[in-house]
Amino acid sequence: MRSVDFAPFLALADGEPAGLLLLTFRRRLNFATWEGWVPELVVAEPFRGRGIGRALLRIGIEEWRLRGGHRLSVELERNEAAGEGLLTRMGFEDSFPRFRAEPMAARGRRAPADVVLRAIEPGDAEAVTRLVAEIGRRQSPVPERMEAVARTFRGLAARPIDRSLLALRDGIAVGVCTAELRATLRRAEVELWIPELVVDEPFRGSGIGAALLDAAIDQGLAAGATSAILESRARRAAAHRLYAAAGFVQVGRVFTLLRDR
């Protein structure tokens, strides 16, 4: 099962493989356009310092721009100072810490008695958009894009790889965990990617977020995933404590480039 198709760009130097950039495109539920994603940008040690990484990244940026994506994200592991310097010089922002749980395990946390968890449905676009927008302004689509967002949402919610969950209290959406299965080149098994986990502000601290996260992990385990990955803004201290309690540790950073307005 593959959630994405990788587009590899290989650099050759002196007739040998010298560098690799993997580029793919993924959609988030709150956007109508693609997000470019670079899970791998590697230059072989003997060829570093020759501009190969910059050349590969430029190719990736041009391809992303041609596709009309809203954001290009590059994942870095810890202690990749050279990569951080390159991305910063090329206009990328250090945007999110990355967290991983491996092996992942659910803790059996349950939602409050008056809260129901269920899989998201194609008709949940407005509710999910409202909740995800609480993360920040950049997560909120402009009104004229809402029809396109709703169309995209309906298609994504129906995918077999989607494991997103909605929390409802008295029939009103009060929390959401967007999640999907994705393939990587580093693991034989799929992993669970959690783009967003947010609870409506009046209901935070009641255990809804922990229950949503555990339920998503349960679904990932049932599908054969052995690890989970997520990114979160640095200021979300309460969310980071929740992730740590669930076995997530910080493993790197995400640098992003936004589309020119």
Beta strands, then each sheet from edge to edge (+ up, - down):
strand 1: 7-13
strand 2: 16-26
strand 3: 35-43
strand 4: 71-77
strand 5: 93-101
strand 6: 115-119
strand 7: 165-169
strand 8: 172-182
strand 9: 191-199
strand 10: 228-231
strand 11: 249-258
sheet 1: 1+ 2- 3+ 4+ 11- 5+ 10- 9- 8+ 7- 6+
end
